[in-house]
Amino acid sequence: MFTVQEPSSRPFGFPPGLTGFGISPRWVCVEGPAGFRKSAAVAAIRDALVDYLSSACEHLGSGSIGRECAEEMVRQVRHVRQPGAVVQLPDGSAVSLRDVASASLPAAAEFGLFLADRVLQNDRVAELLQTSDLVIQERGAYSTYVYQCVLGGISPSLFASVTAALTPQLPDLLVLLSNPDAIGADAEAYRNPPLHILRLCARNFALVSTDGLSAAQIAQAIVGAMSGQRLVLPTS
């Protein structure tokens, strides 16, 4: 079993929750190219967690746990999605960042738009972690690097400086979905991530190949990384 770095801090007295069953990270970010069943896999993580809790606890010295109890535990798992989802604005209106970004914006303006959403979503994650045992984030800073730097031409050094300044809090675990047969600069960036960029995006990372896997199987692989049953590497 592989050990990841210490997860993000929790408020004093926070219940042990999933950490008592081998799920050490509290903030997990899942990223991958479009078309890799990422959203479907993230949606299936709760069921994969229930399966894990129901079957693996006796091997962790925690005895057995009923499925109904496991389902109750994962009700506290929260999900934040960015940046394609509709974002609520302060005036109560809503906008889809994906729609805005496709409106032929200059690269610098698109970069600023997505970066602003990263900041808002990171604040939302921090808020959720005050009361939730686990937050799953769908897309984060690494996707900003892929789509705005690798594909959009924004300088990686600019990405590094503003990311470090505006989103200093990092996910405990970054899961990158990839496929050995996928082509394109974006697929290559998820398959072979540069370590110096990963250091800006998460405290630990894991690579999960989606080749031949269903969304449910990808979710099981993600839970495997969360529980230390798959290789997880620190970025530092």
C-alpha positions in Angstrom: 0.0 0.0 0.0 1.4 3.4 -1.0 1.3 6.4 1.4 0.6 9.9 0.2 1.6 13.1 2.0 -0.4 14.4 4.9 -3.8 15.6 3.7 -5.0 19.2 4.0 -5.8 20.3 7.6 -9.2 19.9 9.1 -10.9 22.0 11.9 -10.2 20.8 15.4 -12.7 18.1 16.4 -13.7 17.2 12.9 -15.0 13.6 12.8 -12.5 11.1 11.4 -15.0 10.0 8.8 -13.4 8.3 5.7 -9.9 8.7 7.0 -10.6 5.9 9.5 -11.2 3.6 6.5 -8.0 4.4 4.6 -9.2 7.4 2.5 -6.5 9.9 3.4 -7.0 12.8 0.9 -9.8 15.2 1.6 -9.6 17.2 -1.6 -9.3 15.2 -4.8 -9.2 16.8 -8.2 -9.9 14.7 -11.3 -8.7 16.0 -14.7 -8.5 14.7 -18.3 -9.1 15.5 -21.9 -12.6 16.0 -23.2 -14.2 12.7 -24.2 -12.5 10.5 -21.6 -15.7 9.9 -19.6 -14.4 12.1 -16.8 -17.8 13.5 -15.8 -19.4 10.1 -15.8 -16.5 8.7 -13.8 -16.7 11.5 -11.2 -20.4 10.9 -10.9 -19.7 7.2 -10.2 -17.1 7.8 -7.4 -19.8 7.7 -4.7 -20.9 4.2 -5.7 -17.2 3.2 -6.0 -16.6 4.5 -2.4 -19.6 2.5 -1.2 -18.2 -0.6 -2.8 -14.8 0.0 -1.2 -16.2 0.7 2.3 -18.5 -2.3 2.1 -15.8 -4.8 1.1 -12.4 -3.5 2.3 -12.9 -2.4 5.9 -12.3 -5.8 7.4 -8.9 -5.8 5.7 -8.1 -2.5 7.4 -8.9 -3.8 10.9 -12.2 -1.9 11.1 -14.5 -4.9 11.0 -17.3 -5.2 8.5 -19.6 -2.3 7.5 -23.1 -2.6 6.0 -23.8 -1.1 2.6 -26.5 1.1 4.1 -24.0 2.5 6.5 -21.4 3.0 3.8 -24.0 4.9 1.7 -24.7 7.2 4.7 -21.0 7.9 5.0 -20.6 9.0 1.4 -23.6 11.4 1.6 -21.0 13.9 3.0 -18.9 13.7 -0.2 -19.2 16.9 -2.1 -18.6 17.6 -5.8 -17.5 20.9 -7.5 -17.3 21.1 -11.2 -15.3 23.6 -13.3 -15.1 25.3 -15.7 -17.7 24.1 -18.2 -20.5 24.2 -15.7 -22.8 27.2 -15.4 -21.3 29.7 -12.9 -23.6 31.9 -10.7 -22.6 35.6 -10.8 -23.0 38.0 -7.9 -26.0 39.6 -9.4 -27.9 36.3 -9.5 -27.5 35.7 -13.2 -25.6 32.7 -14.6 -23.1 32.1 -17.4 -21.4 29.1 -18.9 -17.7 29.6 -19.1 -17.4 27.2 -22.0 -19.9 29.2 -24.0 -18.1 32.5 -23.2 -14.7 31.0 -24.0 -15.9 29.8 -27.4 -16.9 33.4 -28.4 -13.5 34.1 -30.0 -12.0 35.8 -26.9 -8.3 36.8 -27.0 -6.1 34.2 -25.4 -5.2 36.5 -22.5 -8.9 37.3 -21.8 -9.8 33.6 -21.9 -6.9 32.8 -19.5 -8.1 35.5 -17.1 -11.7 34.2 -17.2 -10.8 30.6 -16.4 -8.3 31.7 -13.8 -11.0 33.7 -12.0 -13.2 30.7 -12.0 -10.4 28.6 -10.5 -10.1 31.1 -7.6 -13.9 31.0 -7.0 -14.0 27.2 -7.1 -11.0 26.9 -4.7 -12.8 29.2 -2.3 -15.8 27.0 -2.6 -13.8 23.9 -1.9 -12.2 25.5 1.2 -15.8 26.3 2.4 -17.0 22.7 1.8 -14.0 21.2 3.6 -15.2 22.9 6.8 -18.1 20.5 7.0 -17.5 17.7 4.5 -15.1 14.8 4.8 -14.2 14.7 1.1 -14.5 17.1 -1.9 -14.2 15.8 -5.4 -13.2 18.6 -7.9 -13.8 18.1 -11.6 -11.1 20.0 -13.4 -8.7 22.4 -11.8 -5.4 24.3 -12.3 -3.8 21.6 -14.4 -6.5 21.9 -17.0 -5.9 25.7 -17.1 -2.3 24.8 -18.0 -3.3 22.3 -20.7 -6.0 24.4 -22.5 -4.7 27.9 -21.9 -0.9 27.3 -22.1 -0.3 24.1 -24.2 -3.1 24.7 -26.6 -3.8 28.5 -26.1 -0.2 29.8 -26.2 -0.2 31.5 -22.7 3.3 31.5 -21.2 3.8 28.7 -18.7 5.8 31.1 -16.6 2.8 33.5 -16.4 0.6 30.5 -15.4 3.1 29.6 -12.7 3.3 33.0 -11.2 -0.4 33.8 -11.1 -1.4 30.3 -10.0 1.0 30.4 -7.1 -0.2 33.8 -6.1 -4.0 33.4 -6.5 -4.6 29.7 -5.7 -1.9 28.7 -3.1 -4.1 26.0 -1.5 -3.5 22.7 -3.3 -5.6 19.5 -3.7 -4.3 16.6 -1.7 -4.5 14.4 -4.8 -4.6 15.1 -8.5 -5.8 12.2 -10.7 -4.9 12.6 -14.3 -6.9 10.5 -16.8 -5.1 9.4 -19.9 -5.1 6.9 -22.8 -2.0 5.6 -24.5 -3.7 5.7 -27.9 -5.1 9.2 -27.7 -3.6 11.8 -30.0 -3.2 15.5 -29.7 -1.2 17.9 -27.6 -3.9 17.9 -24.8 -3.9 14.1 -24.5 0.0 14.1 -24.4 -0.1 16.8 -21.6 -2.3 14.6 -19.4 -0.3 11.5 -20.3 3.1 13.0 -19.6 2.6 15.8 -17.1 5.7 18.0 -16.4 6.6 17.8 -12.7 7.2 21.5 -12.3 3.7 22.2 -13.4 2.2 19.4 -11.2 3.9 21.1 -8.2 1.7 24.1 -8.8 -1.5 22.1 -9.0 -1.5 19.4 -6.2 0.4 17.9 -3.4 0.3 14.3 -4.8 -0.7 12.9 -8.2 -1.8 9.6 -9.8 -2.1 8.6 -13.4 -5.1 6.5 -14.4 -5.4 5.0 -17.9 -9.0 4.9 -19.2 -8.1 2.5 -22.0 -10.9 -0.1 -22.2 -12.5 1.0 -18.9 -16.1 1.9 -18.3 -16.9 5.0 -16.2 -17.6 2.8 -13.2 -14.2 1.1 -13.6 -12.5 4.5 -13.9 -14.2 5.6 -10.7 -12.9 2.4 -9.0 -9.4 3.2 -10.1 -9.7 6.7 -8.7 -10.9 5.3 -5.4 -7.9 3.0 -5.6 -5.6 6.0 -5.7 -7.5 7.7 -2.9 -7.1 4.6 -0.7 -3.4 4.0 -1.4 -4.1 0.9 -3.5 -2.7 2.5 -6.7 0.6 4.3 -7.1 0.4 7.9 -5.8 3.5 10.1 -6.0 4.2 13.4 -4.2 5.0 16.4 -6.3 7.5 17.8 -3.9 
